[in-house]
């Protein structure tokens, strides 16, 4: 009896693991569809509280969604333009940085020779290869141009989600056995996730702007790129023990 129970549990565990592998493989295979969809969900969850606030100001939902979409398009165009200009400037400056790096490596080799330490400038340059940064910038520029073609589809998905969120409670009432309890639980979960994303985005945006403005004020080059990195990296959770 115990062996049969153990076999059933092992079989269920194996089936669950197999299903997980299949789901992850499917998500990876459909990454070109899943990633824009998840980004659209992220934007819709952030914009929906703003649409609700506009509705409380007696602005029709259609007009509110249209205004927010226009604002998002303007912000995206400005962001892509500034990022593209910064990456182009970085690509043009890489040969200069390569020469500066070679000079610093020669100075380091000169100091190492005083202590009979053998250092190879060529070997050290292989570990710090500026051409890798050039390849990264080239890939970023190509992805940036490719992302422009997906913006329209992304915005249409966001608009659809913002309009459909009003009909979600009615659809859930038909799908759930206990609509009132199920809708309340789902609404609490969505409100919690939305509140977290809005607060996290606001903090990340403030962090990125502060880093950008401060570095630009002290004359650091590519301040916008550093501010963008600060904005993106602020989403990564850090556990403090």
Secondary structure by P-SEA (a helix, b strand, c coil): caaaaaaaaaaaaaaaaaaaaaaaaaaaaacccaaaaaaaaaaaaaaaaaaaaaaaacccaaaaaaaaaaaaaaaaaaaaaaaaaaaaaaaaaaaaaaaaaaaaaaaaaaaaaaacbbbbaaaaaaaccaaaaaaaaaaaaaaaaaaaaaaaaaaaaaaaaaaaccaaaaaaaaccccaaaaaaaaaaaaaaaaaaaaaaaaaaaaaaaaaaaaaaaacccaaaaaaaaaaaaccbbbbcc
